């Protein structure tokens, strides 16, 4: 149960911070998570999954409010890729940002003496 709560809170932290501050908030939150979360194993994968889930919730919010599929089709036509690829890349981007920040931040912390 605690794992589900952590997952939901971190996912929505990514979503709210992205909505309010922009995409650069993803590595900041992931770095904090990676530096201070316990237990140390799997922090980067967990942060990546939560970041992708948070951005998926933002995509669902946009889809509920407007013509997201039409915009995706237009952009996909310009880029000459399938529109599904845009959705996948939209979720891969925050996952990679979060994974890299959460992987590097524990190594940057000063070891306890």
ABEGO torsion letter per residue (X at the ends): XAAAAAAAAAAAAAAAAAAAAEAAAAAAAAAAAAAABOBABGAAAAAAAAAAAAAAAAAAAAAAABBAAAAAAAAAAAAGBBAAAAAAAAAAAAAAAAAAAAAAAAAABBBBX
